[in-house]
Amino acid sequence: MASTTAVHAPAIRPVRGASHSAARPRLTVVAAPKAAGSSMPFTMLCTLIVAATLSALLYLNIQMSDASYEITRLQGQSQRLTEEGQALAEANERLGTPQELERQAREIGMVPVTDPAYIDLDTGQIIGETSPTAQTESNPELAEVPADVAVPPAQIYDQPTAYHGMGNEGD
């Protein structure tokens, strides 16, 4: 039978030289990688953003609520002023009726004109009777008018009476 024997190849030792060193990479010592930085600054930034957002939201909510209360108050005031204006308009209409005007005129001593007098502008002559006593059967006494009801004499201008001109009179 056949015997098997192992064939051994002679060991080859690498030669130290320049020819084989280019084919194989050189190994170098590398510094240990830096440990990851702390996550505290990122956490603080996120917390600050959330807090600022919540604060802004709270501030806007408060402002909207204040504006809502102000709108409600102004609407109530507007309603009250509208009702007051309507009441004044009704009082004005009531006081402007012919019956009310006649009553107020009689209170201050005025009498109705039954036969009016006219002035002829060409001659300047008065045509008709102008005396209130002739127009009424009795001589009415003038009523005392309280100061709060009395109408002051009419003033044509509320401005001073001195004339200042238009500025071109001196030319």
Secondary structure, DSSP 4 states (H G I P E B T S, - for coil): --------PPP-PPPPSHHHHTTSPPP---PPPPPPPPSHHHHHHHHHHHHHHHHHHHHHHHHHHHHHHHHHHHHHHHHHHHHHHHHHHHHHHHHTSHHHHHHHHHHTT----SS--EE-TTT--EES---HHHHSSS-PPPPPPPTTTPPPPP-S-SS-S-----S-TT-
